[in-house]
Amino acid sequence: MNQRKLGRTIRGIIPNIYIGLVFFFLYLPIIVLIVFSFNKVPKSFVWGGFSLTHYASLFSGTDGGELLSSLLTTLKIAAIASVVSTLIAVLACLGLSYFSKKIQSLTMNVTYIPNVMPELVTGISFMLLFTFLGIQKGQFTLILAHIAFCVPFAVLSISPKLKQLDKNIAEAAQDLGATQFQTITLVIIPELLPGILSSLLLTFTLSVDDYLVSNFNVDSTVQTLPMKIYSMAKFGVNPKMNALTAIMFVTIFILLLLANIKQIRESRESRKNKSKKK
């Protein structure tokens, strides 16, 4: 009996150890980055004392101003790319729903190809396209490249929700007097809202994180944050990069925490309402 209990205990501990090691491996670099963003000694991995100098210089120094300018450019491009690509994906998915299953399957298979294609190929392809069309590289070409890069991922996020949608809902809405526009905006779109939100988050993250597509489709007048950080990293670790990335990580962590708290409260309220009805 003791051996059985010991075996069960070991089988229960091993998965926990494995999960702990995975999280330790994933988050240790981020923890090191945040800790050394407060390091008093610049460009060193030797702890020299606690200091907020790098955060102050981020908002006042020349390098810090360039980093923040690159961040604003990146956020603007990512916001435009995520909204436009999601809108295109919604229209594409709604249009495909009226075709036969063979055409839908063929179109979706073609759409999924860019998802597995290396970004290097995508970036060079758009560069050659813009060169062939004689379009001057700049912020406009960067936005176009990001939109085209994000559309397949947006379709991938929205199409499953559309497949789960009951087709009788649209017919019922039209039987009750709703026009086609009202059916789409007031009935179908709310049902697709979870997929639309996940598409916005996914495409926004992909656009912010992208380097290769941006590097091939923009001139020297525009620099996204990944491009700026890469150019600065060639000359060694800049502590301002640690400060900026630490701020971004903490901001995203707080937003995710608030979203989870809100979701937990809503689930608790729904459970209370169900229990009261019973």
Secondary structure, DSSP 8 states (H G I E B T S, - for coil): -HHHHHHHHHHHHHHHHHHHHHHHHHHHHHHHHHHHTTBSSTT-SS---B--HHHHHHTTSHHHHHHHHHHHHHHHHHHHHHHHHHHHHHHHHHHHTTS-HHHHHHHHHHHHHHHHS-HHHHHHHHHHHHHHHT---SHHHHHHHHHHHHHHHHHHHHHHHHHHS-THHHHHHHHTT--HHHHIIIIIHHHHHHHHHHHHHHHHHHHHH--HHHHHS--TT---HHHHHHHHHTT---HHHHHHHHHHHHHHHHHHHHHHHHHHHHHHHHHHHHHHH-
